[in-house]
Amino acid sequence: MQTHHSLERSAAAPRFAAFVEDVDRLLREEQDEPRIRERGAALLADLVAHDDWLAPRHAEADPARYRQFALHVDPAGRFSVVAFVWGPGQATPVHDHTVWGLIGVLRGAEEAQGYRFVGPGRLVEDGPARRLERGDVGQVSPMVGDVHRVRNAYADRTSISIHVYGGDIGALRRGIYDADGERRDFVSGYTPDPAAPATWPEPPLVGAAEVRRRLLTREEVALLDVREEDEFARGHPLWAANLPLGRLELDAWGRLPRRDTAIVVYGRDGTDDARVAARRLAALGYTQVGLLEGGLAGWRELGGELFIDVNVPSKSFGEWLEARRHTPSLPAEDVQGLIDRGEDLVILDARRFDEYQVMSIPGAISVPGAELVLRVRELAPDPRTRVVVNCAGRTRSLVGAQSLVNAGIPNPVAALRNGTIGWTLAGQALEHGASRRAGPVGEATREAARRDAAAVAKRAGVLRIDAATLARWRADPRRTTYLLDVRTPEEYTTGHLAGFRSAPGGQLVQETDHHAPVRGARLVLVDHDGTPGGGRDAGVRAPMTASWLAQMGWEVALLEAGAAATAPEATGADVPPRPAPPSVASVSPAELHEWLERGAGHVEVLDVTTSANYVRGHVPGAWFVLRSRLADALAALPRAERLVLTCATSVLAWWAARDLQALLDPAAAARVAVLEGGTQAWAAQGLPLAAGEERLASPRIDRYRRPYEGTEVPRQAMQDYLDWEFGLVAQLERDGTHFFEPI
């Protein structure tokens, strides 16, 4: 049995280990929730009756906010044990849990005010608040009352309670409620373990040959490149995923859902980046983290193939697809001729709508890739109408056109060869600011599309699973299972299955390495909202998306609407699970403005947002700084009495502030603060913004400039990009780890 964070060695630690084993045994023996809560409460009461086992670092209060330390998270996600440390008077918002929970008070006391619904969206207090004293145990559950607000019963001392939940509570998407009962999604995360980095064991070295062995045997492995994206794009292994060091805490839990999957990390050659990343991942609860032996240089020395650019698995698959299936395509000049002659033609742009609006083929309609089979019959009802699919380059054009071919669409279909790049290189004008989108789909069209999509998915070997199978997969401690909703973000926000992340189908195929960095993982897709009917347009986008993922070598399954009818539903935008930020002093926008008015030497502002956000607008006088280059930037900044960090919302600034404090002497560290609400809050109060590429204390390498984005890319860069894509098939043959099998 592995614990989420290592416990301090003491004579009392076995008490907690025995408790975890008892809960594990209970969950293997019992399936009935009331019995689980009854027996679990007795176990917890015995644990909190003894105050001799909790590590001191898990008992320290934060004066700014309550803390929740993950003492144990079951690798299969069946339960978690959390220490809540309440500073004087601290309280939660009104919230729910969605799973059963047990609360035992170890020190002090806490009060819980329950709430109940008396109508749609209307909450009222459910009786008086209940006070739990030391040794008391309470329960929550959707079966007995799941909505409450908790606070420290004391205004002058710390209280500590031990909570046990029927799931990984820090990663579950739950709800918080405002005064009128409106629910908003949130993911609580956990407070980072305060153990000093030096207490983490040195991560083991993993050779490039072992990584390659795992890829060839299809064992799970996440090969993480923690450099900035522009550095990553200059060369990396095929299945490496970019997870920049500066964003680890924000992105890891969402992209690496299983805490004991095999992770291999590398960073910049000649730096300690990979080791720092490994320690941060360990602090986030990952237990199987190693360093790529020799780093990227070691990979090269073994003869490993390096690929440039981003989203390479998907782009190389597109080239492999065209080479093996001879996907029909037309050059830009031929398509322009069809337009000029008024031929019966429809052009469908398979990119995201925001990309389409920047630049598009004249007359093209925005139909993101996963929507093509669903909507093409409405847009080209006459089988004689020619259908041309385009993107900015090649991949989404080829995959989109082949989707229609695979689905048996009777129309003549072709990809626009080389997309908008090819159009531009041909000297033909693009359209800007277009807003044409496909309309609603008729029932006959929808049913035909469902039949076609189901047939394609079956040919590709896509599995179909029921709710019981999904539950077994999620409980399997040996495998990572990604749960992905391939509908549009707008549909997802309206209603979705709890636990599923938003991943629009076309972009999931285009950016698979971002959504599923664990190669060898399983993927479960839905295109419905979890209700028995599943939503009007269910049954096309998920099968088509799944068919492509299966052809790319992934184990992928569909969870149909009927199988999920009893699963919990949620609303709201996609919210990645993240740990609670570190505790750092904060400053309001008004107060920071007053400090800046005092002149040079009083305060310097460090903005750790993306470089694109910084250029668009920043606090006047702020410096652009990459968190991963904080030490270098600090050496170049003017001396100041105070240092304030910000980003768009300050969600990243809290983490950067902790790093900055570690670089300073204690007196200077105490004068580090974070701008409350970030630059967005500054602007919302009517305070001025500066713009432009100025005061760059770090290079703009956080994002790779794609040759197919925007309207000001040099023509040679476009041609070089196309030439690179043409060479991907040969690279894949040399690499040999792809398992691409087009149907």
N, C-alpha and C positions, 0 to 999 in steps of 0.2 A: 504494500500500500504506500503510495507516494503522497507526500503533502505538497500543497501549493507553494508554500514558502517553508524553508527549513526552520525547525524550532531550535531555540538555544538549548544546548545540552545541559541538563540538570536532572536531579533525581526525580523531579516532578513531571518531566516531559512525557514519560510513559503513560501517565494518567490520560493525557489528551489523545495519545496514539491509541490507547485501548478504547476510548470513546469513539474515535473514528471507525475502528474495526467493528464495534458494536452496532453503529449506525449502518455500516456496510452490510453486516449480517442481517439486520432488521429488514433492509430493503430487498435482500434476496429472499427472505422468508415470507414477507407480507406484500400483498397487492392492494389490500383494502385501506384507503386513505385514513378513515377514522382510527383504525387499529394502528396504523403507522404513527399518527399523531399521539395516540394514547401511550404507546410503548416508547416512542421517541421522547415524549415529555418526561417520562420517568428517568430515562438515561441522562437527559440534559439536567434535570434536577439534581442528580447525583454529581454531575460534573461541577455545577456552579456552587454546590455545597462546600467545595474545597477550593480555597483561593491560594493555591500554591503552585500553579502550573503555567500561568500565562506569562509569556516573555515580557520583560520590562518595556521593550521597544513597541510592543503592541498595546501598551497601557498609557501611552503619552497622549494627552489631549492637545488639540490645535486651538489656539484662541480664536481663530477666524471661522472654523466650521467643524462639525462633527466628523469623525473619521470612521471608516469601515475597512478593517484589515481582513483580508482573506487568509484564514488560518489553514483551511483545507478546501480544495475544489476537486471533487471526484473526477478522474480522467474521463469517465463516460458521461459526465454532466448530470448524474442522478441527484446529487446533493452538494451543498456547500456549507461550510461553517465559517461564520464571520464574527469578529469582535468589533462591536460598536463602542467607540469611546466618545463620550459626551462631555464637552466642556460646560461650565456653569451656564444654565439656561438655554443651551442649544437645542434646536428642534428641527424636525423634518417638515417639508411641505405635506399636504394631504396626498397620499399615494396609495397605489395598490401593489400586489405582488404577483398575481396570476398563478402562483403555486402555493402549496402548503408551507407554513413556517412555524417555528417554535422560538420563543424568546425567553431566555433565562437571565436574571440579573445576577451579576457576579459581585459588583460593588455599587454602593449608592442606591438609587431608585430611579425609576422612570415612569412617566404617565403616558397612557395611550388613549386618545379620543377616537372612538369608532364613528363611522359614518355609514348611512344607508341611502339608497335612492328611493325617492317617493314619486318619481315621474321621470320622463325622459330628460336625462342630463341634470336633474335636480337632486342635490345632496343635502341631507340634514344630519345633525348629530344623532348618533344612535345611543341614547342614554348618557349617563355621566361618564367622565373620563375614568379609566381604571388605573390604579397605582400599583406597580409591581415593586415590591421591596426585595432586598437581597435574598436570594434563594428561591424566589417565586418564578414560575414558568407560565407564560401565556401562549396562545395559539392564534394564527391567522390562516385563512384559506378561503377560496371562492365558495366553499361549502358552508362556512360558519361565520363569515364576515372578513372581507379582504381589504377594505379601504379604511385607513386610519391616519392619524397624525401623532407622532411620538416626540416627546421632549424629555430632557433631563429634569427630574423633579426637584433638583436642588439648584439654587442660584449662586452657591458659594463653593461648590466642590465638583469634582469629576465623578461621573457615573459610568459604569461599563456593563454592557449586556452582551451575552453570547447568543447568536441567532443561528438556527439550522433551517435551511430551505430545501425544498424538493426540486432543485435545479441549480444551475450556476447563476446565482442571483445577480452578480455583477455584469453578466452578459445578456440577461433577459431584457427584452423590450417591454417596458411596463408603462404605467400611466401616472401622471400627476394631475391634480385637479385644482382649478381656481375656485374662487368664492361662489360662482354660480354653477359649479359642477362640470364645466367644460374640461374634457380630458385631452392631455397632450402626451405624446410618446416621449419616453426618456429611457436611457440606459445608465444605470448608476455607476458602473465600474467599481473599482476598489482603490483604496488609498495605497500608493506605492509603499512597499516594505522599506522601513527606514534603516535597514542594515547598511552599513558602509560598504561601498563597492569592494573594498579589500576583503570582505568576509565571503564574497562569492568565490567558489573554486575556479581555478584556471580552466578555461574551456579546452576541451581536447582538440587536437588537430585531426582533420579528416582529409585524406588524400583525394586528388582529382579522380583517381582510378575507382575509389569507392563511390563517389558521386555518380560516375558514369555507370558503374555496376547497378546502382539503384535505378537509374533511368532505364537501363536495358531490361531489367527484370520487373519493371513497373512497380517497384516498391515506392512508398511515399517518400518524398524529399522536397524540402523547400530550400532552394539555392538562392540566397538573398544577396543582392548587390546594394550596399548601403551608401554608395556614392550619390552625389547629386545627379539629376536626370541627364544633364548635358554630358557629364562624364560617363555615365552608364551607356549613353547612345554612341559613344566612340568605340565601344567594343566590349562584348560580354558573351558568355556561353548561351546557347540557344534557349535553355529553360531557366536561365537566371531571371529573377523578378526584382524590379527596382523598388526598394523600400528605404528611402533616404534616412540616414542617421538622425537628422533633425526632426523627423516626423514619426519616429518609432512608436512613441507612446500614444500618438493619435490614431495610428493606422494598424498596428499589429493585431489587436484583438479582433478587428473586423476582417482582416485578410488571412489570419492564421488562427482559425477558431479552436483547434485542438491543441492544448498546451503541451502535450508530450509527443507531437509529431517531430520527425527528424529535421533539424534546421542546420544548414551550413552557411556561414556568413563570410563574405570578403568585402574589403573596402579599397581605399587608395593604397597602392603599393608604397611601402616605406613609412606608413603611418600606423597609429594605434586604433584607427577607426573601427575595424572589425572587432577588436577586443572590447572596446567601449560598447558597441552594439550588442555583443554577446552578454555583457553584464546587464545592460538595460533590459534585454529580453528575459534574462533570468529573474530580474526584479519584477517583471510582468507575469511571472509564473511559468515560463517555458523551461522544460526540464531536460530537453535533448538538443542542446545548442553546441555546435562545434565550429571551429575556424577552418576555412579552406587552406590546407597546407601550402605554403608558398604564395597564397593569394592568387591573383589573376596571372602573375608571372608563372606560378606553379602549374596553372591550367595550360598555359601556352607551352611550357617546357615538356609537358606530357603529350603534346601534339593536339591538344584540344582546339576545336574550331571556335573562332570568335566572330560574332555577328555585330554589325553596326546598326544604328537606328533603334526605334522602340516598337513594342508589340510585334516582335519578330516572329514568334510562333505562328501568329495569325497571318501575317504578310507572306511568310514563306509557304504556308499552306495554300494560299491563293495561287501562288506561282506553280506549286506542285499540282494543284487541281487543274489549272489550264494545260499544263504539260501532259497530264494523264487523260483528261476528258475533252480536251480541245474545245473548251468553252467558246462559242461564237462571239466575235467582236467586230466592231466597225471603227475605222479611224475617224478622227474628228472631221476631216475634209468630207468624207462620205455622208456623215450625219448632217453637216451644214448643207450639203447639196439636197438631202431629203427635205430639210426645213425650207430651203429656198424654192423648191419645186412644189411645195404644199402637199407633200405625200401624206398618206394616212399613217400618222406616227404619234406615239406618246413617249415622252422621256421621263423616267422616274429616277429621282435623286435618292440614293440609299443611305445618305449620311444623316447625322443628327440635324434637326431643324435649324439650330443656331449656325451650324456650318453652312448649310444651304443658303441661309440669308446673307452670309458674307459674300458669296459668289456662287453662281449657278449657270447652267447651260440655258440659254434663252428658251422660255416656254416650259422648262422642266417643272415637275410637281414633286414636292417633298413626300417621300414614302420611305421612312427608315427601314433598313434591311429586313427585319423580322416581320414587317407589315406587308411585304410585297405579295406573297401568295394569298394573303387574306383580301387584299384590295385590288389586285390587278384586273379582275374580271369587271369590276365596276368602272375602271378607268379605260379599259380596252375591251368592251363587250363584243365587238366584231372580231372574229378570229383572224381576219385579214389585216388588222391593224398591227403595224410593227411596234414592238416594245424595245426600247433602249434603256439600259440601266447604267447609271453613272455614279461615280464618287469623285474624290479629288485626285486619286491616283489609280490604283489597279485593284486592290484586294476586294473592297466592297462591291465594285462593279462586277468582278468575276463571280464572287460568291452569290451576289444578288441575281445575276443572269442565270447562273447554273441552278439556283433555287427554282426559278420558273421552269427551266428545262426539266429538272428532276420531278417537279410536280405535274408535268404533263400539260402545261398550258398550251393550247392549240396555236397561239399566235407565233409569228416569227419573232425570235428573241435574240438580242445581242447586247454585249457589254460595250460601253463607250471605251475604246482602247485608250488607256492612259488617263482617263478622266479629265478633270478640268486642267490638269497639267498639260496633257496632250492637246487640249483645245487652245490653251494659251500659246504653246510652242508652234501651233499651226497658224498663229496670227489672227485668231478669231476672237471676237468680243464676248466677254462674259456679262451676265446680268447681275446686278447688285440690289440687295434689299427685297428680293422676291418673297412672297408670302403664300404661294399656292400650296394647299394641302388637300389630301384625299378626303372625301366626304364619308357619310355613313355607309355601311355595307348592308345590302339587302339579304333577306333570309336565305333565298336560293343560292346566292353567291357564297354566303357564309357556309352553308352545308356542303357545297361543292369543294370549297377550300379545306374544310375539315377532312373530307374523304381523301383529298390529295395529300394533305399533310400527314395524315395517319399512315398512308401507304409509304410515303418517303421515310418516315421514322422507323417503320417496320423493316424496310430494306436496309437501313443503316444499323439495325441491331439495338435500337433504343428500348430500354426496359420500361414497363409500366408497373407501378407499385401501388399498394394500398396503404392505409394509415398505419396498420400494424407493422408492415415492413419498414416504413419510414421510422417508426419508433425504435425498432431494433437497430437500424442503421445509426440513428442518433445516439443510441446507448453503447454502440460498439467502441470500446476504448482503443482499438487498433487502427481505426480508419478515420480520416477526415471526411465529413460530408458537408458540402456547400449547399445551402438552400437559397434558390434564386428565383425571383419573380421577373419575368421577361417582358411584362407589359410596359406601357409608357410611364414615366414618373408621375404624371397627373393621375392616371388610373390607380397606381400604387398608393398615392396619398389618400385617395377616396376610401380605400379599404383593401386590406391585404391579410394574408395568413401571418399570424405572429411567428417571429423567428426567421422569416424569409427576407432577404435583402433585395433591394431594387437593382436590376441589371438588365436594362432594355436589350432585347435579343440581338439586334444588329450590332450593338456595341460590345455585347458579351462575346460574340464571335470575333470581333475586331480586336478586342482588348482582353483576351482570355487570361493572359499572364497577370493582369491587374486584379481581376475578380477572383481568380483561383491560382494563387502562386504555389500551392502545394501540388506538384506533379504527382500523379497516382491517386489523387483524391477522387471521391465520388461527387457527382453533381446531381441535384434533384431540382427540376424546373417546374414552374407553374405559370399559367397565363390566365389565372382566374383569381377571384377574391375570397375563396374559401367557402362561399355559400353553396347550397346544393345545386343551384343553376349555374354557378361559376362566373356569371357575367355574360353579357351579350356576345362578345367576340372571343370567348374562350375556345380552345381546341385547335388553333392553327399556329400561333406564334411559338408556343412552347415546343410542339413536335418539330417544326422546321428548324428552330434553333438547336434543339437536341440532336437532330440529324447531323448537323455540321460538327457539333462537339464530338459526337461518336466517330465521325470520319477523321477527326483530329487526334484520335487515340484516347479519348476520355471515356470513363465508365459513367454513363448518364442515364437518368430515369425520369419519367413523368409521373407526377402525382395528380391524378385527375380530380375534378371538382367533387364528384360524389364521394371519393375516398376521403376527402378532407372536410366533409360537411360538418363534422363535430369538432374540428380544430378551432382554437381561439382566433378571433379576428382582431385586427388593430387598424388604426387610421394614422394619418400623418406622414410626413416625408421620411425618407430613409435616414436613420440616425445610427452611425456606427458606434459600437460599444467602446467606451474609453475609460481609463482609470480616473479617479478624482485627481485634480491637479495638486501640485505641492502648495504648501502654505507660504505665501510671500506677501509683504505689505503692498497695499494698493493705494492709488491716488485717483481722485475724480478728475474728469476733464476740466472742470472749472479751476481746480487747484493746480493742475499741471499748467494751464494757461497763465495763471498768476506767477508760477515759478519761471516760466519762459520769459515773462515780461521783466524779470529782474536782470536779464542780460547774460552775457557770456560768462562762463565759469560756474554758474549756479546749477544747471541741469543739462544733460545731454539725453536725447531720446533715441532709442535703438528700435527700429521697426523690423521684426522678423517675419513679416508677411511674405508672400511671393513677390518676386521682383516686378511682375506685371501689375499686381495690385499697388505696389509702392509707386511705380511710375504714374499710374492713373491718379493717385491722390494720397498724400501723407501729411502728418503733422508738420507744419513749417519748421525747418531746421533739423528734422529727424534724419538719421542715418539708416540706409539700408544695410542690414546685417543678416547673413545666413547663420542659423544656429550652429551648424556644423563647422563654421569658421569663426566662432565667437572669439576665441583667443587671439587670432590674427587681427580681427577687427578692433578689439580692445586696445591693442598696442598702437593702432593708428589714430585713435580718437583723441580729441583734446581732453585735458583733465577737467573734471567738473565735480562739484560737491555732491551731486545726486545723479543717479542713472535710472531712467524710466524705460521700461520695455513695453512695446505694443505690437499688435498685428491687427488684422481686420476686426476680430472680436476679442482678442487677447487669449484665446484658447491655447495657442502655442506659446504665447509670451510667458505664461506661468512657468512652463518647463524651462524656457530659455533663461528666465530670471534665476532659477535655482542653479543652473550651470554657471551663470555669471557670478553669483555669490561665491561659488567654489573657486573662482579665479582671483578673488579679491581678499585683502586682509579683513579681519572681523569688523573693524570700524567702517570700512567702505561697503562691505556686504550688507551691513545694517541699513544703509541708505539706498538700497536697490528697491524699486517699487514697480508695480505693473499698472498700466492705465486701465481703469475699470471700464469694461465694455469695449475696449480697443478703439481703433480709429473710427469705427462706425458710430460709437457713442459720442466721440469728439465731434464728428460731423453733424450728428443728430441734434446737438445742442447749439448749432449755428456757428460753431467756431471755424476759422478759415482752414482751408487745405492748400497745400502746395502740390505741384505736379511736375513731372519731368524726370529725366535720367540724371539726377544730381546727388551728391553726397553718398556715393556708393562705397561703403566700407568693405563690401564683399563683392566678388564678381557675380555677374548675372548668369549663373550656371544651374539654377534651380529648375529650369525648364529648357528642354531641347527645342530649338527652332525647327519645326517640321517644314520641309520644302514644299509641302502641298497645302499649307495653311496661309491665309492672308493674301493680299494683292500686291505685295511689294517684294516677292521672292525673286532673286536673280535667275535669269533663264538658265544659266549654266548649272545652278544648284538643282533646278528641276530636272534637267537632263541627266545629271549625275545620279539623282535619286532613281530615275527610271532604269538607268544602266545597272545600278545596284540590285534592284528588284529582279531584273532579268538574270542575274547571276546567282539567285538564291537556290535554285534547284541543284546546281552543282555543289553548293555549300551543304545542303541537306544530305546529299549523297555521301559527302566526305564525313559529315558528323555522325549520321547513322542512328540517332536516338529519337527520331520523330514519330514513328508508327502512324504516319498519315496513310489512310486507305479510302480514297474517294469511291463512292458507289457508282 
